[in-house]
Amino acid sequence: MLRQANDTILLVEDGEAEVLLIQQAVASCPEDLHLAVASDAGEALEWLTDTVARGYSMPRMILLDLKLPKLAGLAVLRTLRMESRLEDVPIVVFSEIHEPADVVLSYQLGANSFVKKPANHAEFTKFLRELADLGWLSGKGLHHSRPSAAVDRRATPR
C-alpha cells in the first residue's frame, strides 16, 4: 500500500477492475492526491493502525466498498467510526447492488455518503470531482463542507 502524508484517499475495495478505475480517476483529479488500497477490512485496519503508530495524518477520505470479503463493509464502518481520529474524515460507502436497509444502516453507523458504485472511468472521475466540490478532498475534513452541495447518486451525503 502507498503511504503518503495528508493527501491520501484510503480505498477499501477487493475488485481489481474497480481499483484500477479509481486509480485512473485519482490520477486525473486536479488535486494532488494519492491512493492507498486495502483489499479487505484487515488490511484497512492495519493501514490505519500503522498510520497512527507512525504519527502520520489520517487520510483525507475513506472509500469503502459495502461488499467485502472476510468482514462486511458495515462492520468496517462501525469500527472506523469508533476511532476518534477519524471523526473529521469523510467515509463514503459504495456498492453496485444494495438494499435500502444497507443505505439506512450505513448512515446510522456514520457514513457521510452512500453511493452507487460508478461503473467506468468517466463516472469515477465525475464522482471525485463532486467530492472535491464538497471540500472532502481538500484535507479540511467534514467541518468545512458546503452543506448545500450533494453528490447525486441515489443517496446524498450527510
Phi and psi restraints in degrees (value plus and minus 20) as a CYANA .aco file:
   2 LEU   PHI     -98.3   -58.3
   2 LEU   PSI     116.2   156.2
   3 ARG   PHI    -137.7   -97.7
   3 ARG   PSI     101.4   141.4
   4 GLN   PHI    -151.6  -111.6
   4 GLN   PSI    -194.9  -154.9
   5 ALA   PHI    -100.9   -60.9
   5 ALA   PSI    -150.4  -110.4
   6 ASN   PHI    -109.3   -69.3
   6 ASN   PSI       5.0    45.0
   7 ASP   PHI    -138.4   -98.4
   7 ASP   PSI      11.5    51.5
   8 THR   PHI    -129.7   -89.7
   8 THR   PSI     118.2   158.2
   9 ILE   PHI    -123.5   -83.5
   9 ILE   PSI     109.4   149.4
  10 LEU   PHI    -113.7   -73.7
  10 LEU   PSI      98.7   138.7
  11 LEU   PHI    -124.8   -84.8
  11 LEU   PSI     103.6   143.6
  12 VAL   PHI    -130.0   -90.0
  12 VAL   PSI      79.3   119.3
  13 GLU   PHI    -172.9  -132.9
  13 GLU   PSI     112.7   152.7
  14 ASP   PHI    -119.5   -79.5
  14 ASP   PSI     -29.7    10.3
  15 GLY   PHI    -105.9   -65.9
  15 GLY   PSI     101.0   141.0
  16 GLU   PHI     -82.3   -42.3
  16 GLU   PSI     -59.8   -19.8
  17 ALA   PHI     -85.1   -45.1
  17 ALA   PSI     -61.0   -21.0
  18 GLU   PHI     -86.7   -46.7
  18 GLU   PSI     -60.3   -20.3
  19 VAL   PHI     -80.4   -40.4
  19 VAL   PSI     -65.1   -25.1
  20 LEU   PHI     -81.7   -41.7
  20 LEU   PSI     -63.9   -23.9
  21 LEU   PHI     -81.5   -41.5
  21 LEU   PSI     -63.2   -23.2
  22 ILE   PHI     -89.0   -49.0
  22 ILE   PSI     -59.0   -19.0
  23 GLN   PHI     -78.5   -38.5
  23 GLN   PSI     -64.1   -24.1
  24 GLN   PHI     -85.2   -45.2
  24 GLN   PSI     -61.0   -21.0
  25 ALA   PHI     -85.7   -45.7
  25 ALA   PSI     -61.6   -21.6
  26 VAL   PHI     -84.5   -44.5
  26 VAL   PSI     -60.7   -20.7
  27 ALA   PHI     -83.4   -43.4
  27 ALA   PSI     -49.8    -9.8
  28 SER   PHI    -113.8   -73.8
  28 SER   PSI     -18.8    21.2
  29 CYS   PHI     -94.9   -54.9
  29 CYS   PSI     120.1   160.1
  30 PRO   PHI     -85.7   -45.7
  30 PRO   PSI     -47.1    -7.1
  31 GLU   PHI     -92.6   -52.6
  31 GLU   PSI     131.1   171.1
  32 ASP   PHI    -106.6   -66.6
  32 ASP   PSI      65.4   105.4
  33 LEU   PHI    -132.9   -92.9
  33 LEU   PSI     136.4   176.4
  34 HIS   PHI    -145.9  -105.9
  34 HIS   PSI     135.0   175.0
  35 LEU   PHI    -137.5   -97.5
  35 LEU   PSI     105.0   145.0
  36 ALA   PHI    -123.8   -83.8
  36 ALA   PSI     111.0   151.0
  37 VAL   PHI    -136.0   -96.0
  37 VAL   PSI     109.0   149.0
  38 ALA   PHI    -139.5   -99.5
  38 ALA   PSI     110.1   150.1
  39 SER   PHI    -106.9   -66.9
  39 SER   PSI     -29.8    10.2
  40 ASP   PHI    -175.9  -135.9
  40 ASP   PSI     156.7   196.7
  41 ALA   PHI     -80.7   -40.7
  41 ALA   PSI     -61.0   -21.0
  42 GLY   PHI     -80.5   -40.5
  42 GLY   PSI     -65.2   -25.2
  43 GLU   PHI     -84.0   -44.0
  43 GLU   PSI     -60.4   -20.4
  44 ALA   PHI     -83.3   -43.3
  44 ALA   PSI     -67.0   -27.0
  45 LEU   PHI     -87.1   -47.1
  45 LEU   PSI     -56.3   -16.3
  46 GLU   PHI     -83.9   -43.9
  46 GLU   PSI     -63.0   -23.0
  47 TRP   PHI     -80.8   -40.8
  47 TRP   PSI     -64.9   -24.9
  48 LEU   PHI     -87.7   -47.7
  48 LEU   PSI     -58.9   -18.9
  49 THR   PHI     -82.9   -42.9
  49 THR   PSI     -63.3   -23.3
  50 ASP   PHI     -84.2   -44.2
  50 ASP   PSI     -59.1   -19.1
  51 THR   PHI     -79.4   -39.4
  51 THR   PSI     -66.5   -26.5
  52 VAL   PHI     -85.5   -45.5
  52 VAL   PSI     -66.2   -26.2
  53 ALA   PHI     -79.9   -39.9
  53 ALA   PSI     -55.1   -15.1
  54 ARG   PHI    -109.1   -69.1
  54 ARG   PSI     -24.1    15.9
  55 GLY   PHI      56.4    96.4
  55 GLY   PSI      -1.9    38.1
  56 TYR   PHI     -94.8   -54.8
  56 TYR   PSI     140.7   180.7
  57 SER   PHI     -91.4   -51.4
  57 SER   PSI     132.1   172.1
  58 MET   PHI     -88.6   -48.6
  58 MET   PSI     138.9   178.9
  59 PRO   PHI     -85.2   -45.2
  59 PRO   PSI     139.0   179.0
  60 ARG   PHI     -89.1   -49.1
  60 ARG   PSI     -52.8   -12.8
  61 MET   PHI    -178.0  -138.0
  61 MET   PSI     134.6   174.6
  62 ILE   PHI    -140.0  -100.0
  62 ILE   PSI     105.0   145.0
  63 LEU   PHI    -122.2   -82.2
  63 LEU   PSI     100.3   140.3
  64 LEU   PHI    -142.8  -102.8
  64 LEU   PSI      96.8   136.8
  65 ASP   PHI     -90.4   -50.4
  65 ASP   PSI     114.4   154.4
  66 LEU   PHI     -89.4   -49.4
  66 LEU   PSI     -58.1   -18.1
  67 LYS   PHI    -121.7   -81.7
  67 LYS   PSI      71.5   111.5
  68 LEU   PHI    -132.7   -92.7
  68 LEU   PSI     134.0   174.0
  69 PRO   PHI     -94.7   -54.7
  69 PRO   PSI     139.8   179.8
  70 LYS   PHI      51.9    91.9
  70 LYS   PSI     -89.4   -49.4
  71 LEU   PHI    -144.9  -104.9
  71 LEU   PSI     103.6   143.6
  72 ALA   PHI     -81.1   -41.1
  72 ALA   PSI     132.4   172.4
  73 GLY   PHI     -75.4   -35.4
  73 GLY   PSI     -56.0   -16.0
  74 LEU   PHI     -86.1   -46.1
  74 LEU   PSI     -56.4   -16.4
  75 ALA   PHI     -87.8   -47.8
  75 ALA   PSI     -57.8   -17.8
  76 VAL   PHI     -85.2   -45.2
  76 VAL   PSI     -64.0   -24.0
  77 LEU   PHI     -77.9   -37.9
  77 LEU   PSI     -66.0   -26.0
  78 ARG   PHI     -78.6   -38.6
  78 ARG   PSI     -65.0   -25.0
  79 THR   PHI     -83.8   -43.8
  79 THR   PSI     -63.1   -23.1
  80 LEU   PHI     -83.1   -43.1
  80 LEU   PSI     -61.5   -21.5
  81 ARG   PHI     -94.1   -54.1
  81 ARG   PSI     -30.8     9.2
  82 MET   PHI    -103.0   -63.0
  82 MET   PSI     -30.8     9.2
  83 GLU   PHI    -109.2   -69.2
  83 GLU   PSI      93.4   133.4
  84 SER   PHI     -82.0   -42.0
  84 SER   PSI     -49.0    -9.0
  85 ARG   PHI     -86.8   -46.8
  85 ARG   PSI     -34.8     5.2
  86 LEU   PHI    -122.8   -82.8
  86 LEU   PSI     -12.1    27.9
  87 GLU   PHI     -83.4   -43.4
  87 GLU   PSI     -49.0    -9.0
  88 ASP   PHI    -116.0   -76.0
  88 ASP   PSI     -18.8    21.2
  89 VAL   PHI    -110.8   -70.8
  89 VAL   PSI      99.5   139.5
  90 PRO   PHI     -84.5   -44.5
  90 PRO   PSI     115.9   155.9
  91 ILE   PHI    -138.8   -98.8
  91 ILE   PSI     100.0   140.0
  92 VAL   PHI    -129.5   -89.5
  92 VAL   PSI      99.4   139.4
  93 VAL   PHI    -113.6   -73.6
  93 VAL   PSI     115.4   155.4
  94 PHE   PHI    -159.8  -119.8
  94 PHE   PSI     133.2   173.2
  95 SER   PHI    -179.6  -139.6
  95 SER   PSI     128.8   168.8
  96 GLU   PHI     -91.5   -51.5
  96 GLU   PSI     -63.8   -23.8
  97 ILE   PHI    -144.9  -104.9
  97 ILE   PSI     110.7   150.7
  98 HIS   PHI    -172.1  -132.1
  98 HIS   PSI     133.9   173.9
  99 GLU   PHI    -116.6   -76.6
  99 GLU   PSI     133.8   173.8
 100 PRO   PHI     -73.2   -33.2
 100 PRO   PSI     -54.7   -14.7
 101 ALA   PHI     -83.3   -43.3
 101 ALA   PSI     -53.9   -13.9
 102 ASP   PHI     -82.6   -42.6
 102 ASP   PSI     -61.2   -21.2
 103 VAL   PHI     -84.6   -44.6
 103 VAL   PSI     -68.5   -28.5
 104 VAL   PHI     -80.7   -40.7
 104 VAL   PSI     -68.5   -28.5
 105 LEU   PHI     -82.1   -42.1
 105 LEU   PSI     -58.3   -18.3
 106 SER   PHI     -79.9   -39.9
 106 SER   PSI     -66.5   -26.5
 107 TYR   PHI     -87.0   -47.0
 107 TYR   PSI     -59.0   -19.0
 108 GLN   PHI     -83.8   -43.8
 108 GLN   PSI     -51.8   -11.8
 109 LEU   PHI    -106.4   -66.4
 109 LEU   PSI     -23.9    16.1
 110 GLY   PHI      93.3   133.3
 110 GLY   PSI     -10.0    30.0
 111 ALA   PHI     -85.2   -45.2
 111 ALA   PSI     125.3   165.3
 112 ASN   PHI    -111.7   -71.7
 112 ASN   PSI     -39.7     0.3
 113 SER   PHI    -179.1  -139.1
 113 SER   PSI     129.7   169.7
 114 PHE   PHI    -148.5  -108.5
 114 PHE   PSI     101.4   141.4
 115 VAL   PHI    -150.8  -110.8
 115 VAL   PSI     135.3   175.3
 116 LYS   PHI     -91.3   -51.3
 116 LYS   PSI     113.4   153.4
 117 LYS   PHI     -81.6   -41.6
 117 LYS   PSI     103.0   143.0
 118 PRO   PHI     -78.8   -38.8
 118 PRO   PSI     125.3   165.3
 119 ALA   PHI    -116.7   -76.7
 119 ALA   PSI     -37.1     2.9
 120 ASN   PHI    -168.1  -128.1
 120 ASN   PSI     156.5   196.5
 121 HIS   PHI     -78.2   -38.2
 121 HIS   PSI     -65.6   -25.6
 122 ALA   PHI     -80.5   -40.5
 122 ALA   PSI     -62.0   -22.0
 123 GLU   PHI     -87.4   -47.4
 123 GLU   PSI     -61.0   -21.0
 124 PHE   PHI     -84.9   -44.9
 124 PHE   PSI     -60.2   -20.2
 125 THR   PHI     -83.9   -43.9
 125 THR   PSI     -64.5   -24.5
 126 LYS   PHI     -81.3   -41.3
 126 LYS   PSI     -62.6   -22.6
 127 PHE   PHI     -78.3   -38.3
 127 PHE   PSI     -66.8   -26.8
 128 LEU   PHI     -85.3   -45.3
 128 LEU   PSI     -57.5   -17.5
 129 ARG   PHI     -83.9   -43.9
 129 ARG   PSI     -59.3   -19.3
 130 GLU   PHI     -84.7   -44.7
 130 GLU   PSI     -59.7   -19.7
 131 LEU   PHI     -86.4   -46.4
 131 LEU   PSI     -57.1   -17.1
 132 ALA   PHI     -84.1   -44.1
 132 ALA   PSI     -60.5   -20.5
 133 ASP   PHI     -81.5   -41.5
 133 ASP   PSI     -51.3   -11.3
 134 LEU   PHI     -93.9   -53.9
 134 LEU   PSI     -35.2     4.8
 135 GLY   PHI      71.2   111.2
 135 GLY   PSI     -14.7    25.3
 136 TRP   PHI     -95.8   -55.8
 136 TRP   PSI     -35.7     4.3
 137 LEU   PHI    -123.3   -83.3
 137 LEU   PSI     -15.2    24.8
 138 SER   PHI    -106.2   -66.2
 138 SER   PSI     -30.5     9.5
 139 GLY   PHI      65.8   105.8
 139 GLY   PSI     -15.7    24.3
 140 LYS   PHI    -110.7   -70.7
 140 LYS   PSI     -28.2    11.8
 141 GLY   PHI      60.3   100.3
 141 GLY   PSI    -191.3  -151.3
 142 LEU   PHI     -93.8   -53.8
 142 LEU   PSI     -46.1    -6.1
 143 HIS   PHI     -90.0   -50.0
 143 HIS   PSI     -31.2     8.8
 144 HIS   PHI    -130.7   -90.7
 144 HIS   PSI      -6.9    33.1
 145 SER   PHI     -91.8   -51.8
 145 SER   PSI     130.6   170.6
 146 ARG   PHI    -106.6   -66.6
 146 ARG   PSI      96.2   136.2
 147 PRO   PHI     -86.0   -46.0
 147 PRO   PSI     -41.2    -1.2
 148 SER   PHI    -102.1   -62.1
 148 SER   PSI     -35.1     4.9
 149 ALA   PHI    -102.3   -62.3
 149 ALA   PSI     131.8   171.8
 150 ALA   PHI    -169.3  -129.3
 150 ALA   PSI     124.9   164.9
 151 VAL   PHI    -111.1   -71.1
 151 VAL   PSI      93.0   133.0
 152 ASP   PHI    -110.4   -70.4
 152 ASP   PSI      71.6   111.6
 153 ARG   PHI    -162.9  -122.9
 153 ARG   PSI      30.7    70.7
 154 ARG   PHI      55.1    95.1
 154 ARG   PSI     -28.2    11.8
 155 ALA   PHI    -168.9  -128.9
 155 ALA   PSI     134.2   174.2
 156 THR   PHI    -139.0   -99.0
 156 THR   PSI     135.8   175.8
 157 PRO   PHI     -86.4   -46.4
 157 PRO   PSI     134.9   174.9
